[in-house]
Amino acid sequence: MTNSPIVAVDADALAGRQLRYYDFCMAAFAVILICSNLIGAGKPAQVTLPLFGPLTFGAGILFFPLGYVLGDVMTEVYGYARARRVVWVGFAASVFAAGMAFVVVTLPPSPDWAGQAALAAVFGQVPRIFLASVLAFWAGEMANAFVLARMKVMTGGRHLWMRTIGSTIVGQGVDSLIFYPLAFLGVWETRLVFVVLFTNYLLKVLWEVILTPVTYRVVAFFKAAEGLDVFDTRTDFTPFKTGV
């Protein structure tokens, strides 16, 4: 693969341009989101850390932040409008996956099959949790992309670490403040809800910090491969559009 010289362009200049990796990023983002929502979203896990003692956190924390990292990469490389489209694709994919899980779990099982209870326990989507999840994801990702795109213009494309961490602080804050109270207040003990909310928020931001060197490498690779560096100087930042 021959990399093209990197050219700083406004997001409008991407219209009609062939992008090598955008579709792959979109697919990876949707997969991460679906897996995070279906596997581990409702499970509080606990590990014992030396010196700190027991640490309670939501199991989905192990993988869900990867979606935010990928969202940062897409916003940085392809601009807010294309990142916004990916968020909507992830939203639609989550709705479809939840609908499919509901249908499969609800279908009457064969009398000689003993796995219905286990299937329902794993894939039975609680409507409240699903609603909280998709709303929190949508709002958090949109906030994350907006902050990163605006900071990129304000900093002239410098200090990527500041933009990725700053956007994650805002985006994950919005996500956590919506998801945990909406999904679990009245189901878990109130103290547990806010312990997991606070712990997961800190862990998500910490994940972003730890993965910053990886983000730098991935962003550099995509920018070199695509030969562009997008700035959202004239972008319409409404979150309710899917067009670019």
Backbone torsions as a table, in degrees:
resi	resn	phi	psi	omega
1	MET	NA	130.7	177.7
2	THR	-99.8	121.8	179.1
3	ASN	-80.0	145.1	179.0
4	SER	-93.3	154.5	174.0
5	PRO	-58.0	138.7	-178.5
6	ILE	-79.5	126.2	-178.9
7	VAL	-119.3	128.7	175.5
8	ALA	-76.4	123.4	-177.2
9	VAL	-135.7	157.2	169.9
10	ASP	-75.6	154.5	-178.2
11	ALA	-57.1	-30.3	-179.6
12	ASP	-61.6	-26.2	-175.6
13	ALA	-72.7	-9.0	-179.3
14	LEU	-82.2	-10.1	-177.1
15	ALA	-57.3	123.1	177.7
16	GLY	78.9	1.2	-178.5
17	ARG	-85.9	138.8	178.3
18	GLN	-76.7	122.0	-179.9
19	LEU	-108.8	126.9	-170.9
20	ARG	-70.8	-41.2	-167.2
21	TYR	-118.9	0.6	-176.4
22	TYR	-59.4	-46.5	-179.0
23	ASP	-63.2	-37.3	178.5
24	PHE	-66.3	-39.7	177.3
25	CYS	-63.2	-41.0	179.1
26	MET	-61.5	-44.8	179.8
27	ALA	-64.2	-43.7	-179.8
28	ALA	-63.5	-39.8	179.3
29	PHE	-62.0	-45.5	-179.6
30	ALA	-63.6	-40.3	179.8
31	VAL	-63.9	-46.6	179.4
32	ILE	-59.5	-43.5	-178.0
33	LEU	-65.0	-46.9	-178.9
34	ILE	-61.9	-46.0	-179.3
35	CYS	-63.8	-39.6	-179.7
36	SER	-64.9	-38.1	-178.6
37	ASN	-75.1	-35.3	-176.2
38	LEU	-87.6	-23.5	-175.0
39	ILE	-120.6	106.5	170.1
40	GLY	94.6	-5.1	-175.8
41	ALA	-63.3	-35.9	-175.8
42	GLY	-100.8	11.8	-176.4
43	LYS	-107.0	115.9	170.7
44	PRO	-80.1	123.4	179.6
45	ALA	-107.0	162.7	179.4
46	GLN	-143.9	132.0	173.9
47	VAL	-128.1	155.4	178.7
48	THR	-105.3	120.6	-178.1
49	LEU	-101.9	139.6	175.1
50	PRO	-57.4	136.7	178.8
51	LEU	77.0	-32.5	-176.4
52	PHE	-97.3	-26.5	-178.3
53	GLY	85.3	-156.3	-176.5
54	PRO	-65.8	137.1	176.7
55	LEU	-125.6	118.5	180.0
56	THR	-99.7	132.8	-178.5
57	PHE	-153.5	159.7	175.3
58	GLY	-75.5	133.2	-173.6
59	ALA	-61.2	-29.2	-179.3
60	GLY	-65.9	-13.0	-179.5
61	ILE	-60.1	-24.7	-176.2
62	LEU	-66.6	-27.6	-174.1
63	PHE	-125.1	-30.6	-175.6
64	PHE	-56.1	-39.9	-179.7
65	PRO	-61.1	-20.9	177.2
66	LEU	-60.9	-30.8	176.8
67	GLY	-64.8	-38.5	177.6
68	TYR	-67.6	-39.5	177.2
69	VAL	-61.4	-45.6	178.6
70	LEU	-65.6	-36.6	175.8
71	GLY	-62.1	-39.2	175.9
72	ASP	-61.2	-44.5	-179.3
73	VAL	-61.1	-45.3	-177.9
74	MET	-66.4	-40.2	178.0
75	THR	-65.2	-42.9	-178.8
76	GLU	-65.8	-40.3	-174.6
77	VAL	-87.5	-44.3	-170.5
78	TYR	-108.5	-9.6	178.0
79	GLY	95.5	165.9	-174.5
80	TYR	-62.1	-44.0	-173.9
81	ALA	-62.0	-41.4	179.5
82	ARG	-74.9	-31.6	172.5
83	ALA	-66.5	-39.4	177.8
84	ARG	-60.7	-42.1	178.3
85	ARG	-61.3	-40.4	179.3
86	VAL	-64.8	-38.1	177.1
87	VAL	-61.3	-42.8	178.2
88	TRP	-66.0	-37.4	176.3
89	VAL	-63.2	-44.0	177.2
90	GLY	-62.2	-39.2	177.4
91	PHE	-60.6	-48.9	179.9
92	ALA	-63.6	-40.1	179.4
93	ALA	-63.7	-38.1	179.0
94	SER	-66.6	-41.3	177.9
95	VAL	-62.5	-43.9	179.3
96	PHE	-63.4	-45.1	-178.8
97	ALA	-62.3	-41.4	178.7
98	ALA	-65.7	-40.7	177.8
99	GLY	-63.2	-42.0	178.7
100	MET	-64.4	-42.5	178.9
101	ALA	-62.1	-40.9	179.9
102	PHE	-62.0	-45.4	-179.1
103	VAL	-63.8	-46.3	-177.1
104	VAL	-64.4	-42.5	-179.3
105	VAL	-69.2	-35.4	-175.5
106	THR	-76.9	-29.1	-179.7
107	LEU	-55.6	135.5	179.1
108	PRO	-59.5	128.5	-179.5
109	PRO	-75.9	157.9	173.3
110	SER	-64.3	140.3	-177.0
111	PRO	-58.0	-26.8	-177.2
112	ASP	-97.1	16.3	178.2
113	TRP	-110.2	128.5	-172.8
114	ALA	-106.1	13.2	-174.1
115	GLY	-99.3	6.9	-174.6
116	GLN	-62.0	-43.8	-177.9
117	ALA	-62.8	-41.5	179.4
118	ALA	-66.7	-41.8	178.7
119	LEU	-62.1	-44.0	180.0
120	ALA	-65.4	-36.8	179.9
121	ALA	-66.0	-35.3	-176.3
122	VAL	-86.7	-45.3	-171.2
123	PHE	-111.1	0.0	178.9
124	GLY	-72.6	101.6	-177.5
125	GLN	-73.9	121.3	171.6
126	VAL	-76.3	121.3	-175.7
127	PRO	-51.0	-39.1	-178.4
128	ARG	-63.6	-43.9	-179.4
129	ILE	-67.5	-41.2	179.6
130	PHE	-63.4	-44.9	179.4
131	LEU	-61.3	-45.2	178.7
132	ALA	-61.3	-40.3	-177.4
133	SER	-65.0	-49.7	-175.6
134	VAL	-71.3	-35.4	177.4
135	LEU	-66.8	-43.9	-179.7
136	ALA	-65.5	-43.0	178.7
137	PHE	-60.3	-49.3	-176.5
138	TRP	-61.1	-49.3	-178.0
139	ALA	-66.0	-42.6	-178.8
140	GLY	-65.8	-43.8	-179.3
141	GLU	-67.8	-39.8	178.0
142	MET	-63.5	-42.1	177.5
143	ALA	-64.5	-41.4	179.1
144	ASN	-60.0	-48.8	-178.6
145	ALA	-65.8	-40.4	-179.5
146	PHE	-62.3	-49.2	-177.7
147	VAL	-62.7	-43.6	-178.7
148	LEU	-64.6	-44.4	-178.8
149	ALA	-64.4	-42.7	179.9
150	ARG	-68.3	-39.7	178.4
151	MET	-65.9	-32.9	179.1
152	LYS	-63.2	-43.0	178.2
153	VAL	-66.4	-43.0	-177.5
154	MET	-64.7	-34.8	-177.7
155	THR	-95.0	0.2	-178.0
156	GLY	66.0	28.0	177.9
157	GLY	84.2	5.9	-179.9
158	ARG	-92.4	167.1	173.1
159	HIS	57.5	58.4	179.1
160	LEU	-56.4	-39.9	-179.0
161	TRP	-59.0	-38.9	-180.0
162	MET	-65.9	-38.9	-178.3
163	ARG	-71.2	-43.4	-178.2
164	THR	-68.5	-43.6	179.9
165	ILE	-70.1	-42.7	179.4
166	GLY	-62.2	-42.7	179.5
167	SER	-67.9	-33.9	178.2
168	THR	-69.0	-39.7	177.2
169	ILE	-56.3	-44.2	-180.0
170	VAL	-73.9	-51.4	-175.2
171	GLY	-62.8	-46.3	179.5
172	GLN	-70.3	-29.4	174.8
173	GLY	-63.9	-46.3	177.4
174	VAL	-61.4	-46.2	-179.4
175	ASP	-58.0	-51.1	-175.5
176	SER	-66.7	-40.6	-178.2
177	LEU	-66.8	-26.1	176.8
178	ILE	-85.7	-47.8	-169.3
179	PHE	-67.4	-56.4	-169.9
180	TYR	-66.7	-47.5	176.5
181	PRO	-63.0	-42.6	-177.8
182	LEU	-67.1	-35.1	-176.0
183	ALA	-85.1	-34.3	-165.2
184	PHE	-126.2	-9.1	176.3
185	LEU	-62.3	128.6	-176.4
186	GLY	89.2	-12.5	177.3
187	VAL	-104.0	-53.3	170.7
188	TRP	-91.0	166.0	170.1
189	GLU	-61.3	141.8	-176.5
190	THR	-56.4	-40.8	179.3
191	ARG	-61.0	-42.4	-179.7
192	LEU	-63.6	-40.0	179.3
193	VAL	-56.0	-47.9	-174.9
194	PHE	-80.3	-26.3	172.9
195	VAL	-64.9	-47.6	180.0
196	VAL	-66.6	-40.4	178.2
197	LEU	-57.3	-52.0	-176.2
198	PHE	-66.6	-44.4	-179.1
199	THR	-62.8	-46.7	-179.1
200	ASN	-64.6	-37.8	178.5
201	TYR	-61.2	-47.6	179.3
202	LEU	-62.9	-40.9	-179.7
203	LEU	-66.4	-38.0	178.5
204	LYS	-63.8	-43.3	178.1
205	VAL	-66.5	-40.2	177.7
206	LEU	-62.0	-40.4	175.8
207	TRP	-55.7	-46.0	-179.7
208	GLU	-60.3	-42.9	179.3
209	VAL	-63.1	-46.1	-178.9
210	ILE	-62.6	-38.6	-176.4
211	LEU	-86.0	3.4	-178.7
212	THR	-56.4	-44.1	177.0
213	PRO	-60.2	-36.9	177.3
214	VAL	-66.6	-42.3	178.5
215	THR	-59.3	-42.5	178.1
216	TYR	-57.9	-46.3	-177.6
217	ARG	-66.6	-42.7	-178.9
218	VAL	-66.3	-44.7	178.2
219	VAL	-60.3	-44.5	179.9
220	ALA	-62.0	-40.5	179.6
221	PHE	-62.6	-48.9	-177.5
222	PHE	-66.8	-40.0	179.1
223	LYS	-63.1	-41.3	179.0
224	ALA	-68.5	-39.8	-179.2
225	ALA	-67.0	-39.9	-178.8
226	GLU	-85.1	-21.2	-179.0
227	GLY	70.2	32.8	-178.2
228	LEU	-150.7	159.4	175.3
229	ASP	-139.7	106.0	-168.3
230	VAL	-88.7	135.6	174.2
231	PHE	-120.7	132.2	-178.1
232	ASP	-92.2	68.7	-177.6
233	THR	-83.2	-25.3	-179.3
234	ARG	-126.8	23.0	-174.6
235	THR	-77.3	142.0	170.8
236	ASP	-83.4	113.9	-172.6
237	PHE	-90.9	13.9	175.4
238	THR	-60.8	135.3	179.8
239	PRO	-80.8	-4.4	-171.3
240	PHE	-98.0	21.1	176.3
241	LYS	-115.4	151.7	174.1
242	THR	-113.7	-9.8	-179.5
243	GLY	-78.4	164.5	179.7
244	VAL	-118.2	NA	NA
